[in-house]
Each structure stands twice: as C-alpha cells, then as structure tokens.
Amino acid sequence: MAKIQIKNIEASKVVNDNNSGEYDIMNDVHYVCKSCSLITDFLKKGCDVMQLANGDVVVTEVKAVTFHYSWSEKKEKLVRVYGGSKSKKSKDLEEDFEDDLELEMA
C-alpha cells in the first residue's frame, strides 16, 4: 500500500474522477479546509449559505431592522420612539414608511 502525503499534492494536479483533466475544486484539500471553516462560521451566525459546483460560496445575511412607533395625540400620527442612533439606511426606511402611512391616512 502506497502512502500519499497530502501536503505534496499540488492543486493543479487534482482532476475529476472521470479523468477529463478538468480542475475539480472539491478535491482540493486546501479549498475544502478553508471553505468548511468559512461556511461553518456563517452558519453559526444564522446566515444562509450556498456552495456552488465551481467552488463559489454565496452567503445571504438577512438583517432585522425594528422600528418602534407610538401614537401622538398632539400630532395625530405615529411617531418613532427613539431608542438609539439612526443609520442613513434606517432614516430612509423610516421616511418611506411615514410617506406610505400618510398616504393611507389621507
């Protein structure tokens, strides 16, 4: 039985089982180690992960944004309750929501 030292295998010599000579990323030990680590980290964070046949890894992160509104009797409309600083994105979302709300009330 011959011993194969994995660290001596070059990535360019890894080929498919069908001997077509094409590079198969899934047989590359270095790729598998790095991608497993990356995928595991993102799965722990609750992200959706998709690994494509060509070796690309696609990560989808959904960020929950919570807005808290309270009714103002003086202004007769819903007013955002401030609990912290607003990012530019949350300001834009808030303005869109308030515009939609005003249209519905009219």
TIGU-29332 format. One record per atom (N, C-alpha, C): x, y, z; residue number from 0; atom name. Coordinates in nm, 2 decimals, m for minus. Layout:
BEGIN
[[X, Y, Z], NUM, CA]
...
# end
This chain:
BEGIN
[[0.08, m0.12, 0.00], 0, N]
[[0.00, 0.00, 0.00], 0, CA]
[[0.09, 0.12, 0.00], 0, C]
[[0.07, 0.21, m0.09], 1, N]
[[0.15, 0.33, m0.11], 1, CA]
[[0.09, 0.44, m0.02], 1, C]
[[0.18, 0.52, 0.05], 2, N]
[[0.13, 0.63, 0.13], 2, CA]
[[0.14, 0.76, 0.04], 2, C]
[[0.03, 0.83, 0.05], 3, N]
[[0.03, 0.96, m0.02], 3, CA]
[[0.03, 1.07, 0.08], 3, C]
[[0.13, 1.16, 0.07], 4, N]
[[0.13, 1.28, 0.16], 4, CA]
[[0.05, 1.39, 0.09], 4, C]
[[m0.05, 1.43, 0.16], 5, N]
[[m0.14, 1.53, 0.11], 5, CA]
[[m0.07, 1.66, 0.09], 5, C]
[[0.02, 1.70, 0.17], 6, N]
[[0.08, 1.83, 0.16], 6, CA]
[[0.17, 1.84, 0.03], 6, C]
[[0.20, 1.73, m0.03], 7, N]
[[0.28, 1.73, m0.15], 7, CA]
[[0.20, 1.73, m0.28], 7, C]
[[0.07, 1.72, m0.26], 8, N]
[[m0.02, 1.72, m0.38], 8, CA]
[[m0.04, 1.87, m0.42], 8, C]
[[m0.02, 1.90, m0.55], 9, N]
[[m0.04, 2.04, m0.59], 9, CA]
[[m0.19, 2.05, m0.64], 9, C]
[[m0.25, 2.16, m0.62], 10, N]
[[m0.39, 2.18, m0.65], 10, CA]
[[m0.41, 2.17, m0.80], 10, C]
[[m0.31, 2.20, m0.88], 11, N]
[[m0.33, 2.20, m1.03], 11, CA]
[[m0.33, 2.05, m1.08], 11, C]
[[m0.29, 1.96, m1.00], 12, N]
[[m0.29, 1.82, m1.04], 12, CA]
[[m0.42, 1.74, m1.00], 12, C]
[[m0.51, 1.81, m0.93], 13, N]
[[m0.63, 1.75, m0.88], 13, CA]
[[m0.73, 1.75, m1.00], 13, C]
[[m0.77, 1.63, m1.04], 14, N]
[[m0.86, 1.62, m1.15], 14, CA]
[[m0.99, 1.54, m1.11], 14, C]
[[m1.09, 1.55, m1.20], 15, N]
[[m1.21, 1.47, m1.17], 15, CA]
[[m1.19, 1.32, m1.18], 15, C]
[[m1.28, 1.25, m1.12], 16, N]
[[m1.27, 1.10, m1.12], 16, CA]
[[m1.29, 1.05, m1.27], 16, C]
[[m1.35, 1.12, m1.35], 17, N]
[[m1.37, 1.07, m1.49], 17, CA]
[[m1.24, 1.10, m1.58], 17, C]
[[m1.13, 1.15, m1.52], 18, N]
[[m1.01, 1.17, m1.59], 18, CA]
[[m1.02, 1.27, m1.71], 18, C]
[[m1.11, 1.36, m1.70], 19, N]
[[m1.13, 1.45, m1.81], 19, CA]
[[m1.02, 1.56, m1.81], 19, C]
[[m0.94, 1.57, m1.70], 20, N]
[[m0.83, 1.66, m1.70], 20, CA]
[[m0.88, 1.80, m1.64], 20, C]
[[m1.01, 1.81, m1.62], 21, N]
[[m1.06, 1.94, m1.56], 21, CA]
[[m1.03, 1.95, m1.42], 21, C]
[[m1.00, 2.07, m1.37], 22, N]
[[m0.97, 2.10, m1.23], 22, CA]
[[m1.10, 2.09, m1.15], 22, C]
[[m1.09, 2.01, m1.04], 23, N]
[[m1.21, 1.99, m0.96], 23, CA]
[[m1.18, 2.05, m0.82], 23, C]
[[m1.24, 2.16, m0.79], 24, N]
[[m1.21, 2.23, m0.67], 24, CA]
[[m1.25, 2.15, m0.55], 24, C]
[[m1.35, 2.07, m0.56], 25, N]
[[m1.40, 1.99, m0.44], 25, CA]
[[m1.30, 1.88, m0.39], 25, C]
[[m1.20, 1.85, m0.48], 26, N]
[[m1.10, 1.76, m0.44], 26, CA]
[[m0.97, 1.82, m0.39], 26, C]
[[m0.97, 1.96, m0.38], 27, N]
[[m0.86, 2.03, m0.33], 27, CA]
[[m0.87, 2.04, m0.18], 27, C]
[[m0.77, 1.98, m0.11], 28, N]
[[m0.77, 1.97, 0.03], 28, CA]
[[m0.77, 2.11, 0.09], 28, C]
[[m0.69, 2.20, 0.04], 29, N]
[[m0.68, 2.34, 0.09], 29, CA]
[[m0.81, 2.41, 0.08], 29, C]
[[m0.88, 2.40, m0.03], 30, N]
[[m1.01, 2.46, m0.05], 30, CA]
[[m1.11, 2.41, 0.04], 30, C]
[[m1.11, 2.27, 0.06], 31, N]
[[m1.21, 2.21, 0.14], 31, CA]
[[m1.20, 2.26, 0.29], 31, C]
[[m1.07, 2.27, 0.34], 32, N]
[[m1.05, 2.31, 0.47], 32, CA]
[[m1.09, 2.46, 0.49], 32, C]
[[m1.05, 2.54, 0.40], 33, N]
[[m1.09, 2.69, 0.41], 33, CA]
[[m1.24, 2.71, 0.40], 33, C]
[[m1.30, 2.64, 0.30], 34, N]
[[m1.44, 2.66, 0.28], 34, CA]
[[m1.53, 2.61, 0.39], 34, C]
[[m1.49, 2.49, 0.45], 35, N]
[[m1.56, 2.44, 0.56], 35, CA]
[[m1.56, 2.53, 0.68], 35, C]
[[m1.45, 2.59, 0.70], 36, N]
[[m1.43, 2.69, 0.81], 36, CA]
[[m1.52, 2.81, 0.79], 36, C]
[[m1.52, 2.86, 0.67], 37, N]
[[m1.60, 2.98, 0.63], 37, CA]
[[m1.75, 2.95, 0.64], 37, C]
[[m1.79, 2.84, 0.58], 38, N]
[[m1.93, 2.80, 0.58], 38, CA]
[[m1.98, 2.78, 0.73], 38, C]
[[m1.90, 2.71, 0.81], 39, N]
[[m1.94, 2.69, 0.95], 39, CA]
[[m1.96, 2.82, 1.02], 39, C]
[[m1.86, 2.91, 1.01], 40, N]
[[m1.87, 3.04, 1.07], 40, CA]
[[m2.00, 3.11, 1.04], 40, C]
[[m2.04, 3.12, 0.91], 41, N]
[[m2.16, 3.19, 0.86], 41, CA]
[[m2.28, 3.12, 0.91], 41, C]
[[m2.28, 2.98, 0.91], 42, N]
[[m2.40, 2.91, 0.96], 42, CA]
[[m2.42, 2.93, 1.11], 42, C]
[[m2.32, 2.95, 1.18], 43, N]
[[m2.33, 2.98, 1.33], 43, CA]
[[m2.39, 3.12, 1.35], 43, C]
[[m2.37, 3.21, 1.25], 44, N]
[[m2.42, 3.34, 1.26], 44, CA]
[[m2.57, 3.35, 1.21], 44, C]
[[m2.62, 3.24, 1.16], 45, N]
[[m2.76, 3.23, 1.12], 45, CA]
[[m2.78, 3.27, 0.97], 45, C]
[[m2.67, 3.27, 0.90], 46, N]
[[m2.68, 3.31, 0.75], 46, CA]
[[m2.72, 3.19, 0.67], 46, C]
[[m2.77, 3.22, 0.55], 47, N]
[[m2.80, 3.11, 0.45], 47, CA]
[[m2.67, 3.10, 0.37], 47, C]
[[m2.63, 2.98, 0.35], 48, N]
[[m2.50, 2.95, 0.27], 48, CA]
[[m2.53, 2.86, 0.16], 48, C]
[[m2.48, 2.89, 0.04], 49, N]
[[m2.49, 2.80, m0.07], 49, CA]
[[m2.35, 2.78, m0.14], 49, C]
[[m2.31, 2.66, m0.15], 50, N]
[[m2.18, 2.63, m0.21], 50, CA]
[[m2.21, 2.58, m0.35], 50, C]
[[m2.15, 2.65, m0.45], 51, N]
[[m2.18, 2.61, m0.59], 51, CA]
[[m2.08, 2.51, m0.64], 51, C]
[[m2.11, 2.44, m0.75], 52, N]
[[m2.02, 2.34, m0.80], 52, CA]
[[m1.89, 2.39, m0.84], 52, C]
[[m1.88, 2.52, m0.88], 53, N]
[[m1.75, 2.57, m0.92], 53, CA]
[[m1.66, 2.62, m0.80], 53, C]
[[m1.71, 2.60, m0.68], 54, N]
[[m1.64, 2.63, m0.56], 54, CA]
[[m1.68, 2.76, m0.50], 54, C]
[[m1.76, 2.84, m0.57], 55, N]
[[m1.80, 2.97, m0.51], 55, CA]
[[m1.89, 2.95, m0.39], 55, C]
[[m1.88, 3.03, m0.29], 56, N]
[[m1.97, 3.02, m0.17], 56, CA]
[[m2.05, 3.15, m0.17], 56, C]
[[m2.18, 3.14, m0.17], 57, N]
[[m2.27, 3.25, m0.16], 57, CA]
[[m2.34, 3.26, m0.03], 57, C]
[[m2.32, 3.37, 0.04], 58, N]
[[m2.37, 3.39, 0.18], 58, CA]
[[m2.48, 3.50, 0.17], 58, C]
[[m2.60, 3.47, 0.23], 59, N]
[[m2.71, 3.56, 0.24], 59, CA]
[[m2.73, 3.59, 0.38], 59, C]
[[m2.72, 3.72, 0.42], 60, N]
[[m2.74, 3.76, 0.56], 60, CA]
[[m2.86, 3.85, 0.56], 60, C]
[[m2.96, 3.82, 0.64], 61, N]
[[m3.08, 3.90, 0.65], 61, CA]
[[m3.07, 3.97, 0.78], 61, C]
[[m3.07, 4.10, 0.77], 62, N]
[[m3.06, 4.19, 0.89], 62, CA]
[[m3.20, 4.24, 0.93], 62, C]
[[m3.24, 4.21, 1.05], 63, N]
[[m3.37, 4.25, 1.10], 63, CA]
[[m3.36, 4.40, 1.15], 63, C]
[[m3.45, 4.48, 1.10], 64, N]
[[m3.45, 4.62, 1.14], 64, CA]
[[m3.58, 4.64, 1.21], 64, C]
[[m3.58, 4.68, 1.33], 65, N]
[[m3.70, 4.70, 1.41], 65, CA]
[[m3.73, 4.85, 1.43], 65, C]
[[m3.85, 4.89, 1.40], 66, N]
[[m3.89, 5.03, 1.42], 66, CA]
[[m4.00, 5.03, 1.53], 66, C]
[[m3.99, 5.12, 1.62], 67, N]
[[m4.10, 5.13, 1.73], 67, CA]
[[m4.17, 5.26, 1.71], 67, C]
[[m4.30, 5.26, 1.69], 68, N]
[[m4.38, 5.38, 1.67], 68, CA]
[[m4.48, 5.39, 1.78], 68, C]
[[m4.51, 5.51, 1.82], 69, N]
[[m4.61, 5.53, 1.92], 69, CA]
[[m4.71, 5.64, 1.87], 69, C]
[[m4.83, 5.63, 1.91], 70, N]
[[m4.93, 5.73, 1.86], 70, CA]
[[m4.92, 5.86, 1.94], 70, C]
[[m4.91, 5.97, 1.86], 71, N]
[[m4.90, 6.10, 1.93], 71, CA]
[[m5.04, 6.17, 1.91], 71, C]
[[m5.10, 6.20, 2.02], 72, N]
[[m5.23, 6.26, 2.01], 72, CA]
[[m5.22, 6.40, 1.97], 72, C]
[[m5.11, 6.47, 2.00], 73, N]
[[m5.09, 6.61, 1.96], 73, CA]
[[m5.07, 6.62, 1.81], 73, C]
[[m4.99, 6.54, 1.76], 74, N]
[[m4.96, 6.54, 1.61], 74, CA]
[[m5.06, 6.46, 1.53], 74, C]
[[m5.14, 6.38, 1.60], 75, N]
[[m5.23, 6.29, 1.53], 75, CA]
[[m5.17, 6.20, 1.43], 75, C]
[[m5.05, 6.14, 1.46], 76, N]
[[m4.99, 6.05, 1.37], 76, CA]
[[m4.89, 5.96, 1.46], 76, C]
[[m4.85, 5.86, 1.39], 77, N]
[[m4.75, 5.77, 1.46], 77, CA]
[[m4.61, 5.83, 1.45], 77, C]
[[m4.55, 5.83, 1.57], 78, N]
[[m4.41, 5.90, 1.58], 78, CA]
[[m4.32, 5.79, 1.63], 78, C]
[[m4.20, 5.79, 1.57], 79, N]
[[m4.10, 5.69, 1.60], 79, CA]
[[m4.05, 5.72, 1.74], 79, C]
[[m4.04, 5.62, 1.82], 80, N]
[[m3.98, 5.62, 1.96], 80, CA]
[[m3.83, 5.60, 1.94], 80, C]
[[m3.75, 5.70, 1.98], 81, N]
[[m3.61, 5.69, 1.96], 81, CA]
[[m3.54, 5.61, 2.07], 81, C]
[[m3.47, 5.51, 2.03], 82, N]
[[m3.40, 5.43, 2.13], 82, CA]
[[m3.25, 5.43, 2.10], 82, C]
[[m3.21, 5.49, 2.00], 83, N]
[[m3.06, 5.50, 1.97], 83, CA]
[[m3.04, 5.58, 1.85], 83, C]
[[m2.92, 5.57, 1.80], 84, N]
[[m2.89, 5.65, 1.68], 84, CA]
[[m2.95, 5.58, 1.55], 84, C]
[[m2.97, 5.66, 1.45], 85, N]
[[m3.03, 5.61, 1.33], 85, CA]
[[m2.92, 5.61, 1.22], 85, C]
[[m2.91, 5.50, 1.15], 86, N]
[[m2.82, 5.49, 1.04], 86, CA]
[[m2.89, 5.56, 0.92], 86, C]
[[m2.82, 5.59, 0.82], 87, N]
[[m2.87, 5.65, 0.70], 87, CA]
[[m2.98, 5.56, 0.64], 87, C]
[[m2.95, 5.43, 0.64], 88, N]
[[m3.05, 5.34, 0.58], 88, CA]
[[m3.18, 5.33, 0.66], 88, C]
[[m3.17, 5.33, 0.79], 89, N]
[[m3.29, 5.33, 0.87], 89, CA]
[[m3.37, 5.46, 0.86], 89, C]
[[m3.30, 5.57, 0.84], 90, N]
[[m3.37, 5.70, 0.82], 90, CA]
[[m3.45, 5.69, 0.69], 90, C]
[[m3.39, 5.64, 0.58], 91, N]
[[m3.46, 5.62, 0.45], 91, CA]
[[m3.58, 5.53, 0.47], 91, C]
[[m3.56, 5.42, 0.54], 92, N]
[[m3.67, 5.33, 0.56], 92, CA]
[[m3.79, 5.39, 0.64], 92, C]
[[m3.75, 5.47, 0.74], 93, N]
[[m3.85, 5.54, 0.82], 93, CA]
[[m3.92, 5.64, 0.74], 93, C]
[[m3.85, 5.72, 0.65], 94, N]
[[m3.92, 5.82, 0.57], 94, CA]
[[m4.02, 5.75, 0.47], 94, C]
[[m3.98, 5.64, 0.41], 95, N]
[[m4.06, 5.57, 0.32], 95, CA]
[[m4.19, 5.52, 0.40], 95, C]
[[m4.17, 5.46, 0.52], 96, N]
[[m4.28, 5.41, 0.60], 96, CA]
[[m4.38, 5.53, 0.63], 96, C]
[[m4.32, 5.64, 0.67], 97, N]
[[m4.41, 5.76, 0.71], 97, CA]
[[m4.48, 5.81, 0.59], 97, C]
[[m4.42, 5.81, 0.47], 98, N]
[[m4.48, 5.86, 0.35], 98, CA]
[[m4.60, 5.76, 0.31], 98, C]
[[m4.57, 5.63, 0.32], 99, N]
[[m4.68, 5.53, 0.30], 99, CA]
[[m4.79, 5.55, 0.40], 99, C]
[[m4.76, 5.57, 0.52], 100, N]
[[m4.86, 5.59, 0.63], 100, CA]
[[m4.95, 5.71, 0.60], 100, C]
[[m4.88, 5.82, 0.56], 101, N]
[[m4.96, 5.94, 0.54], 101, CA]
[[m5.05, 5.92, 0.42], 101, C]
[[m5.01, 5.85, 0.32], 102, N]
[[m5.09, 5.82, 0.20], 102, CA]
[[m5.21, 5.74, 0.24], 102, C]
[[m5.19, 5.64, 0.33], 103, N]
[[m5.30, 5.56, 0.37], 103, CA]
[[m5.40, 5.63, 0.46], 103, C]
[[m5.35, 5.73, 0.54], 104, N]
[[m5.44, 5.81, 0.63], 104, CA]
[[m5.52, 5.91, 0.55], 104, C]
[[m5.47, 5.95, 0.43], 105, N]
[[m5.54, 6.06, 0.36], 105, CA]
[[m5.66, 6.01, 0.29], 105, C]
# end
